[in-house]
Amino acid sequence: MIKVNVHDAKTHFSEYVKRAMKGETILVCKRNLPVAELRGLQPEARKTRRLGFYKGKTHIPPEFWDPLPQEFQDYFDGKK
């Protein structure tokens, strides 16, 4: 564990984050009194996704591709 003052922690924050991610604990002090602790977190386990698992379970109606009514289009174009 290392102790750093607030100013040093702000100045070299990214360096201390890298060190914390490697398992080191950084104690942030203000006037030599500990006020915060910076330590890394365990990475979340990522689930792998199967491609195409939702295929055939949705339906997009043909009307979806129709043009918007003119009054809605005017809002998108900034005319209203």
C-alpha positions, 0 to 999 in steps of 0.5 A, spaced: 500 500 500 502 506 498 500 513 501 499 519 496 496 526 497 490 529 494 494 533 489 499 528 487 493 523 486 489 528 481 496 529 477 497 522 476 491 519 477 491 514 470 498 511 473 495 510 480 489 507 476 493 502 472 497 500 479 490 499 482 488 494 477 494 490 478 492 489 485 496 495 489 492 499 494 493 506 494 491 510 500 489 518 498 491 522 504 489 530 505 494 533 510 496 526 512 490 523 514 487 518 509 480 520 506 480 515 500 482 508 498 483 506 491 483 499 489 482 495 483 475 491 482 475 484 479 473 484 472 466 481 471 465 474 467 463 476 460 458 471 457 459 469 450 453 470 446 450 466 440 449 469 434 442 468 431 439 466 437 433 470 436 432 469 429 425 467 427 422 470 433 421 477 431 417 480 425 417 487 422 411 489 419 412 492 412 409 498 414 415 500 418 418 502 412 413 507 409 415 514 410 413 518 416 407 522 415 408 529 413 407 533 420 412 528 423 417 529 418 417 536 419 419 536 426 425 532 424 427 537 419 426 542 424 420 546 420 416 546 426 
